Amino acid sequence: MRRVRDLSRLFAGLVIAAGPLIAAEEGLRTVHLHSGATVRGEILKEGPDRVVIDLGYTVLAIPADEVERIDTDGETAQADGPAALGGDVYTVARERRELTVKENVERCGAAVVQVSTSIGLGSGFVIHPDGYVVTNHHVIAGEHDLTVTMFEAGERELRRVPFDRVRIVATNPHADLALLKIEDADRRELPTVPLGDSSRLRQGQTVFAIGSPLGLERTVSQGIVSLKNRPLEGHIYIQSTAQINPGNSGGPLFNLKGEVVGVNNMKISAQGVEGLGFAVPAQVLKEFLDNRDAFAFDVRHPNAGFRYNEPPISEGDTPPPPQE
């Protein structure tokens, strides 16, 4: 308790001294402490352990457990601030503080789903409360009878909630992305996750994945960004050390703000090789979603992912001559 009182006196003095100097500047935020003191300045970093604020003449690091809330332009910025519409089927977050992986799993895990077909399964995540789900193209390629399973928290246990009426809205085999729509959500508002800015990733930054590797749903793996722009076969991927296995495909790669920065889609597997997972960047996903009409799915279209077999030729039939 003595440490808290000492911090209160220090912060109160800083507010009195700094207020006249920086009150007229724009882009400032006010940090409210549990002790009742406030600090006003430019936020340099919000992490799970501390908030770093620039007071104009000095930089102050405040322990995160001392912070009650942070105000921006007269409004309160909570740990999960209000979402801003990034597109008509997805959102981006205005204000989200960095949390631990454990805390992020609690706020993001409900939006991660399992996508299953008649021949396999993968992962996905809900990006819009109306039931829009993102996954990989290779998870649903050649299939149109899909099931999306969510895991709903009950009083004592998680409950599996399967949705069998799932429509393929758009698919891009080149980028390995697909957009699905749950049609039998019974007007319930589904939990969602926002999309982040993959261009702002930093090498060494902590990321984590949630998915269903080998069918083990709700599996969490943590790692770091090895490289945010790894070129492979003409595409740019996020390379990370988060463990990616069969069944993780289509699942989200999160930053510590709980934003989706990538869509997990492959790994390099060989004897003695570990920690080489790759994800489609969120910026590529946003471009796909914003232009989904160009990738609209149609089972009659020859590029829809179906394989069309050649008709059989009976003995004695003469095949037609090749067209010149």
C-alpha positions as CSV (number, residue, x, y, z in Angstrom):
1,M,0.0,0.0,0.0
2,R,2.9,2.4,0.7
3,R,4.1,2.0,-2.9
4,V,0.7,2.9,-4.2
5,R,0.5,6.1,-2.1
6,D,3.9,7.1,-3.2
7,L,2.9,6.7,-6.8
8,S,-0.2,8.7,-6.3
9,R,1.7,11.7,-4.9
10,L,4.2,11.4,-7.8
11,F,1.5,11.2,-10.5
12,A,-0.5,14.0,-8.9
13,G,2.5,16.3,-9.0
14,L,3.2,15.4,-12.6
15,V,-0.3,16.3,-13.6
16,I,-0.1,19.8,-12.0
17,A,3.3,20.4,-13.6
18,A,2.5,19.1,-17.0
19,G,-1.0,20.3,-17.5
20,P,-0.4,24.0,-18.5
21,L,2.4,22.9,-20.9
22,I,0.6,20.3,-22.9
23,A,-3.1,20.9,-22.5
24,A,-3.4,22.8,-25.8
25,E,-1.7,20.0,-27.8
26,E,-3.7,17.5,-29.9
27,G,-3.6,13.7,-29.7
28,L,-3.2,13.6,-26.0
29,R,-4.7,11.0,-23.7
30,T,-5.5,10.9,-20.0
31,V,-4.5,7.9,-17.9
32,H,-6.7,7.5,-14.8
33,L,-5.2,5.5,-11.9
34,H,-6.9,3.4,-9.3
35,S,-5.6,5.8,-6.7
36,G,-7.6,8.7,-8.2
37,A,-4.6,10.5,-9.8
38,T,-4.5,11.2,-13.5
39,V,-1.6,11.6,-16.1
40,R,-2.0,13.4,-19.4
41,G,0.3,13.0,-22.4
42,E,1.0,11.0,-25.6
43,I,0.8,7.3,-25.2
44,L,3.9,5.7,-26.7
45,K,3.1,2.1,-25.8
46,E,0.3,0.1,-24.2
47,G,1.5,-3.3,-23.1
48,P,0.3,-6.1,-20.7
49,D,2.7,-5.0,-18.1
50,R,3.0,-1.2,-18.5
51,V,1.8,2.0,-20.2
52,V,4.5,4.3,-21.4
53,I,3.4,8.0,-21.7
54,D,5.3,11.0,-23.0
55,L,4.7,14.0,-20.8
56,G,6.5,16.5,-23.1
57,Y,9.7,16.8,-21.0
58,T,10.0,13.3,-19.7
59,V,8.7,9.8,-20.4
60,L,6.9,7.9,-17.7
61,A,6.3,4.1,-17.4
62,I,3.1,3.3,-15.4
63,P,2.5,-0.3,-14.2
64,A,-0.5,-1.7,-16.0
65,D,-2.1,-2.8,-12.7
66,E,-2.2,0.8,-11.6
67,V,-4.3,1.9,-14.6
68,E,-8.1,2.1,-14.2
69,R,-8.9,3.5,-17.7
70,I,-7.5,5.7,-20.5
71,D,-9.5,8.5,-22.0
72,T,-9.2,9.7,-25.6
73,D,-10.7,13.0,-26.7
74,G,-13.0,13.0,-23.8
75,E,-14.2,9.4,-24.3
76,T,-13.1,6.3,-22.4
77,A,-11.0,3.8,-24.2
78,Q,-11.6,0.4,-22.6
79,A,-9.6,-2.8,-23.1
80,D,-12.0,-3.7,-25.9
81,G,-12.9,-0.3,-27.4
82,P,-15.8,0.2,-29.9
83,A,-15.2,-1.4,-33.3
84,A,-15.0,0.7,-36.5
85,L,-16.4,-0.6,-39.8
86,G,-13.4,-1.6,-42.0
87,G,-15.6,-3.1,-44.7
88,D,-19.2,-4.2,-45.1
89,V,-18.4,-7.7,-43.8
90,Y,-15.5,-7.1,-41.3
91,T,-14.4,-4.6,-38.7
92,V,-11.2,-3.1,-37.4
93,A,-10.7,-2.1,-33.8
94,R,-10.4,1.5,-32.7
95,E,-8.9,1.0,-29.3
96,R,-7.7,-2.4,-28.0
97,R,-5.0,-2.7,-25.4
98,E,-2.4,-5.4,-25.6
99,L,-3.3,-8.3,-23.2
100,T,-1.6,-11.6,-22.3
101,V,-2.2,-14.6,-24.5
102,K,-4.4,-16.1,-21.8
103,E,-6.6,-13.0,-21.6
104,N,-6.8,-12.8,-25.4
105,V,-8.0,-16.4,-25.7
106,E,-10.9,-15.4,-23.4
107,R,-11.9,-12.5,-25.5
108,C,-11.2,-14.0,-29.0
109,G,-11.6,-17.7,-28.6
110,A,-15.4,-17.9,-29.1
111,A,-15.1,-16.5,-32.6
112,V,-12.7,-19.2,-33.8
113,V,-14.6,-22.1,-35.5
114,Q,-14.0,-25.5,-36.9
115,V,-14.8,-26.0,-40.6
116,S,-15.5,-29.6,-41.7
117,T,-16.3,-31.2,-45.0
118,S,-17.0,-34.8,-46.0
119,I,-13.3,-35.5,-46.4
120,G,-11.6,-33.4,-43.8
121,L,-11.6,-30.4,-41.5
122,G,-9.9,-27.1,-40.9
123,S,-10.3,-23.9,-38.9
124,G,-11.9,-20.5,-39.5
125,F,-13.1,-17.4,-37.7
126,V,-16.2,-15.2,-37.7
127,I,-15.6,-11.6,-38.9
128,H,-19.2,-10.4,-38.9
129,P,-22.1,-11.0,-36.5
130,D,-24.4,-12.0,-39.4
131,G,-22.3,-15.2,-39.8
132,Y,-19.5,-14.4,-42.3
133,V,-16.6,-16.8,-41.7
134,V,-13.1,-16.7,-43.2
135,T,-11.1,-19.9,-43.9
136,N,-8.6,-21.2,-46.5
137,H,-9.6,-22.2,-50.0
138,H,-7.9,-25.5,-49.7
139,V,-10.0,-26.4,-46.7
140,I,-13.3,-26.3,-48.7
141,A,-11.9,-26.9,-52.3
142,G,-14.2,-29.2,-54.3
143,E,-16.8,-29.3,-51.5
144,H,-20.0,-27.5,-51.0
145,D,-21.6,-29.5,-48.1
146,L,-20.0,-27.8,-45.1
147,T,-20.4,-27.6,-41.4
148,V,-19.2,-24.8,-39.2
149,T,-18.9,-25.6,-35.5
150,M,-18.7,-23.0,-32.7
151,F,-17.9,-23.6,-29.1
152,E,-20.3,-21.7,-26.8
153,A,-19.5,-21.1,-23.2
154,G,-22.0,-22.5,-20.7
155,E,-22.2,-22.3,-16.9
156,R,-20.0,-25.3,-16.4
157,E,-18.7,-26.4,-19.8
158,L,-18.3,-25.5,-23.5
159,R,-21.2,-26.5,-25.8
160,R,-20.6,-27.5,-29.4
161,V,-22.9,-25.6,-31.7
162,P,-22.9,-26.9,-35.3
163,F,-24.3,-25.0,-38.3
164,D,-25.1,-27.1,-41.3
165,R,-26.5,-24.5,-43.7
166,V,-23.2,-22.9,-44.8
167,R,-22.9,-21.1,-48.1
168,I,-19.6,-20.4,-50.0
169,V,-19.7,-16.7,-50.8
170,A,-16.3,-16.3,-52.5
171,T,-13.1,-18.2,-53.0
172,N,-9.7,-17.3,-54.3
173,P,-7.5,-20.4,-54.9
174,H,-4.5,-18.1,-55.9
175,A,-4.5,-16.4,-52.4
176,D,-5.9,-19.6,-50.7
177,L,-8.8,-17.6,-49.1
178,A,-12.5,-18.4,-48.8
179,L,-15.5,-16.5,-47.4
180,L,-18.4,-18.5,-46.0
181,K,-21.8,-17.5,-44.7
182,I,-23.7,-19.3,-41.9
183,E,-27.3,-19.3,-43.1
184,D,-28.9,-21.0,-40.0
185,A,-27.6,-18.8,-37.2
186,D,-31.3,-18.4,-36.0
187,R,-30.8,-14.6,-35.8
188,R,-28.3,-14.9,-33.1
189,E,-25.5,-12.4,-33.0
190,L,-22.3,-14.3,-33.4
191,P,-19.0,-13.4,-31.6
192,T,-16.5,-11.8,-34.0
193,V,-12.9,-10.8,-34.1
194,P,-11.5,-7.6,-35.8
195,L,-8.9,-7.5,-38.5
196,G,-5.6,-5.9,-37.8
197,D,-2.9,-4.2,-39.9
198,S,-0.3,-6.8,-40.9
199,S,1.9,-4.1,-42.3
200,R,2.7,-2.9,-38.8
201,L,4.0,-6.2,-37.6
202,R,7.5,-6.2,-36.2
203,Q,10.1,-9.0,-36.3
204,G,10.2,-10.7,-32.9
205,Q,6.6,-9.5,-32.0
206,T,4.5,-12.0,-30.1
207,V,1.7,-13.7,-32.0
208,F,-0.6,-16.7,-31.3
209,A,-2.8,-19.0,-33.2
210,I,-6.1,-20.7,-32.3
211,G,-7.4,-23.7,-34.3
212,S,-8.1,-27.4,-34.6
213,P,-4.8,-29.2,-35.4
214,L,-5.6,-32.8,-36.1
215,G,-9.1,-32.2,-35.0
216,L,-8.1,-31.0,-31.5
217,E,-10.3,-28.0,-31.4
218,R,-9.6,-24.8,-29.3
219,T,-5.9,-25.5,-29.4
220,V,-3.7,-22.4,-28.7
221,S,-0.1,-22.1,-29.8
222,Q,2.2,-19.1,-29.2
223,G,5.3,-17.8,-31.1
224,I,6.9,-14.7,-32.6
225,V,7.0,-13.1,-36.0
226,S,10.1,-14.5,-37.7
227,L,9.6,-12.3,-40.8
228,K,6.5,-10.3,-41.7
229,N,7.1,-10.5,-45.5
230,R,8.5,-13.8,-46.5
231,P,8.3,-14.4,-50.3
232,L,7.3,-17.9,-51.3
233,E,6.3,-18.9,-54.9
234,G,5.4,-15.4,-55.8
235,H,3.3,-14.6,-52.7
236,I,4.1,-12.8,-49.5
237,Y,3.5,-14.6,-46.2
238,I,3.9,-13.9,-42.5
239,Q,6.5,-16.4,-41.2
240,S,6.1,-17.2,-37.5
241,T,7.2,-19.8,-34.9
242,A,3.6,-20.5,-33.8
243,Q,3.0,-24.2,-34.2
244,I,0.8,-24.9,-37.3
245,N,-0.4,-28.4,-38.0
246,P,-3.0,-30.0,-40.3
247,G,-6.3,-28.7,-39.1
248,N,-4.9,-25.2,-38.3
249,S,-5.5,-24.2,-41.9
250,G,-7.9,-21.3,-42.2
251,G,-7.5,-20.3,-38.5
252,P,-6.5,-16.8,-37.3
253,L,-3.0,-15.6,-36.3
254,F,-3.5,-13.0,-33.6
255,N,-1.4,-10.1,-32.2
256,L,-1.6,-9.3,-28.5
257,K,-4.4,-6.8,-29.2
258,G,-6.6,-9.7,-30.2
259,E,-6.6,-8.6,-33.9
260,V,-6.3,-11.0,-36.8
261,V,-3.1,-10.2,-38.5
262,G,-2.9,-13.4,-40.7
263,V,-4.7,-16.5,-41.9
264,N,-2.7,-19.6,-41.1
265,N,-2.4,-21.8,-44.2
266,M,0.8,-23.8,-44.3
267,K,4.1,-25.0,-42.7
268,I,7.3,-26.5,-43.9
269,S,7.6,-30.0,-42.6
270,A,10.7,-32.1,-42.8
271,Q,12.9,-34.1,-40.4
272,G,14.7,-31.7,-38.1
273,V,12.7,-28.7,-39.2
274,E,10.5,-26.9,-36.7
275,G,8.9,-23.5,-36.2
276,L,8.3,-22.6,-39.9
277,G,4.6,-21.6,-40.1
278,F,3.2,-19.3,-42.6
279,A,0.0,-17.1,-42.8
280,V,-1.7,-15.0,-45.4
281,P,-1.3,-11.4,-44.3
282,A,-4.4,-9.5,-43.1
283,Q,-3.9,-6.9,-45.8
284,V,-4.3,-9.6,-48.5
285,L,-7.4,-10.8,-46.7
286,K,-8.9,-7.3,-46.6
287,E,-8.3,-6.9,-50.4
288,F,-10.0,-10.2,-51.0
289,L,-13.0,-9.3,-48.8
290,D,-13.4,-5.8,-50.4
291,N,-13.3,-7.3,-53.9
292,R,-15.2,-10.5,-53.1
293,D,-17.6,-9.9,-56.0
294,A,-14.7,-10.7,-58.3
295,F,-14.2,-14.0,-56.6
296,A,-17.9,-14.9,-56.2
297,F,-18.4,-18.7,-55.9
298,D,-20.5,-20.5,-58.6
299,V,-20.7,-24.2,-58.8
300,R,-21.2,-23.9,-62.6
301,H,-18.0,-21.9,-63.1
302,P,-15.0,-24.0,-64.3
303,N,-12.7,-22.3,-61.9
304,A,-14.9,-23.0,-58.8
305,G,-12.5,-25.7,-57.6
306,F,-14.3,-28.7,-58.9
307,R,-12.6,-31.3,-61.1
308,Y,-14.5,-32.3,-64.2
309,N,-13.8,-35.8,-65.5
310,E,-13.5,-36.7,-69.2
311,P,-16.6,-38.6,-70.6
312,P,-15.9,-42.3,-71.2
313,I,-15.2,-43.5,-74.7
314,S,-16.5,-47.0,-75.6
315,E,-14.4,-49.4,-77.7
316,G,-14.9,-48.8,-81.4
317,D,-15.8,-45.2,-80.9
318,T,-13.5,-42.9,-82.8
319,P,-12.6,-39.8,-80.9
320,P,-13.3,-36.6,-82.7
321,P,-10.4,-35.0,-84.5
322,P,-8.6,-32.2,-82.7
323,Q,-9.8,-28.7,-83.5
324,E,-7.4,-26.6,-85.5
